[in-house]
Amino acid sequence: EARMNFELNGYGNRISLSDQPFENLCLPLFNLVLANLRPPTLKVLFERFRELTVRGGMWVVTGFKRVEMRSMYNHVEKVGGTVLWEASANDWGAWLIKAA
């Protein structure tokens, strides 16, 4: 579905998309990681995001409640990420994070 959306919007040849299990991914490094996951999963994967992202790359993370944001900040900071932007709607949160 993501691949079809990229193509429909003219980005089919400009974006690489992988459907491989996250644990199996390796080089090349990504400029952008998008994740819509719940906090227990995100907290575990932040370290892997950092490993797979170019320095200064971005992560867009969603899938957490506004009340869960505070507890997640520590996990982002632990891997050297910086939350650049945050928003919430209908009690759900979203962040733009710059990778270390």
HELIX and SHEET records of a PDB file:
HELIX    1   1 ALA A    2  LEU A    8  1                                   7    
HELIX    2   2 PHE A   22  ASN A   24  5                                   3    
HELIX    3   3 PRO A   39  LEU A   52  1                                  14    
HELIX    4   4 ARG A   66  GLU A   68  5                                   3    
HELIX    5   5 MET A   69  LYS A   78  1                                  10    
SHEET    1   A 4 PHE A  30  ASN A  36  0                                        
SHEET    2   A 4 THR A  53  LYS A  65  1                                        
SHEET    3   A 4 TRP A  92  LYS A  98 -1                                        
SHEET    4   A 4 THR A  82  ALA A  89 -1                                        
END                                                                             
